[in-house]
Amino acid sequence: MFLFAEGGHHTPLIVEFINHYLGEPVLRFQLAYTYPAWQWLFDKLGVKNTPEAVFGEYTAENAIPWYTIMFVIACILTMVAIWIFKGKLSGDDPKPGQLTLEAGFLALKDLITSVVGEHGYRYFPVVATFAVLVLISNLMGIFPLFMSPTASVNVTLALAKRLIQLGIDAEKVKVTGNIKFDQKFDEGENNLTRGLRDRFRISKDAPLIIAASTHAPEEKWILQAFSDVRQNTKGKLPRLLIAPRHPERFEEVAKLIKEMGLELARRSQKISEQDYSAEVILLDSIGELRAAYHLAEIVFVGGSLIPHGGQSILEPAIAQKAIVTGFYTMNFDAATNEFLEHNALVQLPQLNENEISSKLAGTFLNLLQDAKRREELARNASSVMEKNRGATTKTIELLKPLLQISDK
């Protein structure tokens, strides 16, 4: 029951379960052996830091980090998936699922040969296995008991400094940046933006707040804050668009909106007059959030009011919007810190649950009443994105000698 109980837990329960039984002995081992070893290494390297400062507090609850557990699970699932596929594939009578899988692997093969050359095909089994691992790692974030082990990976100057502190030769550490900064909107998304604007008649007369990639119980706090804003605003009444992170929660969030007495329009339903005036729009669809960002005046990025660790702030920054997050942004620490340094983000402090909705309402209200502040945040966010572009090109250039790729 402990493993599958939902309750109010936000750390994956399987992590709590494993640390509940193994955390104490692992912690004793760490304090007896690894902690002194790290301290000795730091002293030798002249690093004026303790292991706690580098790795965080040593406790039984986090003795085995969540990302280590999730990565091991991802590796096990990858081996299981490959074993299942190996036993199910047929050369004589392939099923539709097998044909789809084969098409994907053929596309991957073509990509390797076109980028690396024909000699690169000998690496195909390794690349294909790694591709399955990455796919499973990302899919794990969809399910309540898991988190994606790739969620906190950033190639940044901060990581480079840490590698050097740990003894890596500084000349061998190359900082390329974060390739997620290289994202751009395409014309298809622009067409979708126009479609959403027309469907729900979104305009400056009713400024739109977007609550993006939300997790339970964030929607409750956001809806309470939104209701307070509508009651206290002296200007134009805003509208709210909520996009829950997980599709299986669409019905739950729709029910919550109705229970709070707010008029609801759903993207998944047929067009109706309610779409034009509804106070809350539920984006119960997949793949449309990026396009919706262009319609907003304010974007709140979810997963940050709870210790989930936040979601990406880069997409609303590309759309040049004023961005708000909660306190918990450890999944994207490097990007968040840079945005804060350049006054490109509003981040709430750590709050008790009974303080969250009122603080969020005050933040929304202040931004709605201060167009210059919104424009400043949006402009600064766009500048941060522009300054950090180019990581993809830099990474490819560094990899070319290793993969024997020529520019010809």
Secondary structure in CASP SS format (residue, H / E / C, confidence):
PFRMAT SS
TARGET T0000
AUTHOR 0000-0000-0000
METHOD secondary structure of the structure
MODEL  1
M C 1.00
F C 1.00
L C 1.00
F C 1.00
A C 1.00
E C 1.00
G C 1.00
G C 1.00
H C 1.00
H C 1.00
T C 1.00
P C 1.00
L H 1.00
I H 1.00
V H 1.00
E H 1.00
F H 1.00
I H 1.00
N H 1.00
H H 1.00
Y H 1.00
L H 1.00
G H 1.00
E H 1.00
P H 1.00
V H 1.00
L H 1.00
R H 1.00
F H 1.00
Q H 1.00
L H 1.00
A H 1.00
Y H 1.00
T H 1.00
Y H 1.00
P H 1.00
A H 1.00
W H 1.00
Q H 1.00
W H 1.00
L H 1.00
F H 1.00
D H 1.00
K H 1.00
L H 1.00
G C 1.00
V C 1.00
K C 1.00
N C 1.00
T C 1.00
P H 1.00
E H 1.00
A H 1.00
V H 1.00
F H 1.00
G C 1.00
E C 1.00
Y C 1.00
T C 1.00
A C 1.00
E C 1.00
N C 1.00
A C 1.00
I C 1.00
P C 1.00
W H 1.00
Y H 1.00
T H 1.00
I H 1.00
M H 1.00
F H 1.00
V H 1.00
I H 1.00
A H 1.00
C H 1.00
I H 1.00
L H 1.00
T H 1.00
M H 1.00
V H 1.00
A H 1.00
I H 1.00
W H 1.00
I H 1.00
F H 1.00
K H 1.00
G H 1.00
K H 1.00
L C 1.00
S C 1.00
G C 1.00
D C 1.00
D C 1.00
P C 1.00
K C 1.00
P H 1.00
G H 1.00
Q H 1.00
L H 1.00
T H 1.00
L H 1.00
E H 1.00
A H 1.00
G H 1.00
F H 1.00
L H 1.00
A H 1.00
L H 1.00
K H 1.00
D H 1.00
L H 1.00
I H 1.00
T H 1.00
S H 1.00
V H 1.00
V C 1.00
G C 1.00
E H 1.00
H H 1.00
G H 1.00
Y H 1.00
R H 1.00
Y H 1.00
F H 1.00
P H 1.00
V H 1.00
V H 1.00
A H 1.00
T H 1.00
F H 1.00
A H 1.00
V H 1.00
L H 1.00
V H 1.00
L H 1.00
I H 1.00
S H 1.00
N H 1.00
L H 1.00
M H 1.00
G H 1.00
I H 1.00
F C 1.00
P C 1.00
L C 1.00
F C 1.00
M C 1.00
S C 1.00
P C 1.00
T C 1.00
A C 1.00
S C 1.00
V C 1.00
N C 1.00
V C 1.00
T C 1.00
L H 1.00
A H 1.00
L H 1.00
A H 1.00
K H 1.00
R H 1.00
L H 1.00
I H 1.00
Q H 1.00
L C 1.00
G C 1.00
I C 1.00
D C 1.00
A H 1.00
E H 1.00
K H 1.00
V C 1.00
K C 1.00
V C 1.00
T C 1.00
G C 1.00
N C 1.00
I H 1.00
K H 1.00
F H 1.00
D H 1.00
Q C 1.00
K C 1.00
F C 1.00
D C 1.00
E H 1.00
G H 1.00
E H 1.00
N H 1.00
N H 1.00
L H 1.00
T H 1.00
R H 1.00
G H 1.00
L H 1.00
R H 1.00
D H 1.00
R H 1.00
F H 1.00
R C 1.00
I C 1.00
S C 1.00
K C 1.00
D C 1.00
A C 1.00
P C 1.00
L E 1.00
I E 1.00
I E 1.00
A E 1.00
A E 1.00
S E 1.00
T E 1.00
H C 1.00
A C 1.00
P C 1.00
E H 1.00
E H 1.00
K H 1.00
W H 1.00
I H 1.00
L H 1.00
Q H 1.00
A H 1.00
F H 1.00
S H 1.00
D H 1.00
V H 1.00
R H 1.00
Q H 1.00
N H 1.00
T C 1.00
K C 1.00
G C 1.00
K C 1.00
L C 1.00
P C 1.00
R E 1.00
L E 1.00
L E 1.00
I E 1.00
A E 1.00
P E 1.00
R C 1.00
H C 1.00
P H 1.00
E H 1.00
R H 1.00
F H 1.00
E H 1.00
E H 1.00
V H 1.00
A H 1.00
K H 1.00
L H 1.00
I H 1.00
K H 1.00
E H 1.00
M C 1.00
G C 1.00
L C 1.00
E C 1.00
L E 1.00
A E 1.00
R E 1.00
R C 1.00
S C 1.00
Q C 1.00
K C 1.00
I C 1.00
S C 1.00
E C 1.00
Q H 1.00
D H 1.00
Y H 1.00
S H 1.00
A C 1.00
E C 1.00
V E 1.00
I E 1.00
L E 1.00
L C 1.00
D C 1.00
S C 1.00
I C 1.00
G C 1.00
E C 1.00
L H 1.00
R H 1.00
A H 1.00
A H 1.00
Y H 1.00
H C 1.00
L C 1.00
A C 1.00
E C 1.00
I E 1.00
V E 1.00
F E 1.00
V E 1.00
G C 1.00
G C 1.00
S C 1.00
L C 1.00
I C 1.00
P C 1.00
H C 1.00
G C 1.00
G C 1.00
Q C 1.00
S C 1.00
I C 1.00
L H 1.00
E H 1.00
P H 1.00
A H 1.00
I H 1.00
A C 1.00
Q C 1.00
K C 1.00
A E 1.00
I E 1.00
V E 1.00
T E 1.00
G C 1.00
F C 1.00
Y C 1.00
T C 1.00
M H 1.00
N H 1.00
F H 1.00
D H 1.00
A H 1.00
A H 1.00
T H 1.00
N H 1.00
E H 1.00
F H 1.00
L H 1.00
E H 1.00
H C 1.00
N C 1.00
A C 1.00
L C 1.00
V E 1.00
Q E 1.00
L C 1.00
P C 1.00
Q C 1.00
L C 1.00
N C 1.00
E H 1.00
N H 1.00
E H 1.00
I H 1.00
S H 1.00
S H 1.00
K H 1.00
L H 1.00
A H 1.00
G H 1.00
T H 1.00
F H 1.00
L H 1.00
N H 1.00
L H 1.00
L H 1.00
Q C 1.00
D C 1.00
A H 1.00
K H 1.00
R H 1.00
R H 1.00
E H 1.00
E H 1.00
L H 1.00
A H 1.00
R H 1.00
N H 1.00
A H 1.00
S H 1.00
S H 1.00
V H 1.00
M H 1.00
E H 1.00
K H 1.00
N C 1.00
R C 1.00
G C 1.00
A H 1.00
T H 1.00
T H 1.00
K H 1.00
T H 1.00
I H 1.00
E H 1.00
L H 1.00
L H 1.00
K H 1.00
P H 1.00
L H 1.00
L H 1.00
Q C 1.00
I C 1.00
S C 1.00
D C 1.00
K C 1.00
END
